[in-house]
Amino acid sequence: MSEVRIAAEPRTEFGKGGARRTRRAGKVPAVLYGHGKPPRHIALPAHDLLHAFKTDAGTNVLLTLELSGVTELALPKEVQRHPIRGSYEHLDLVLVNRGEMVTVEVSIVLTGDAHTDTLVDQQVMALSVKADATALPSTIEVDITGLEPGHGIAASQLELPSGVELEADADLVVVQGLAKKTAAQLETDLGEGGAAEGSEGTETASA
């Protein structure tokens, strides 16, 4: 689990105008909430935040916030990015304690090689799990070695790291093996596609 120390400061300007001024100053507006405390509006250095999200944990990084002389732990709950520039626009952060169990979405990484006749269909890109806030997995590995057509791997079959509990539906199919089309099948599909296009062209011409 990656843990990054980052300086934060209270934010006194709110609304769209205040958020724009915060971003122009090289900071990212955020809201810190949780543990029954009133939400607090804060600002984080954009450069430091970018580096924090480049760790193995990605946006599941545990942030040690230095705020008004107090150190607090927080996890990103919602991250908003600019649709074009990709810069971070706003964060919702939730307070956590060491030893507290939290639920997060963790990216899935496929390892190994499926059977040569198998077309791998990954149906789930991230899985919901629960773990200690200070021991969240960066990724969940799914071994597809030897996966054959017609077979799949469900969430309940995954080997999760120690201390990590599955929160997603146990029957959720994470990845399945499909049969690759033979050369003959591909030629047939291409032939049918060409015939269909020719038929449409003939109908258009006759009209």
Disulfide bonds with the S-S distance in Angstrom:
none
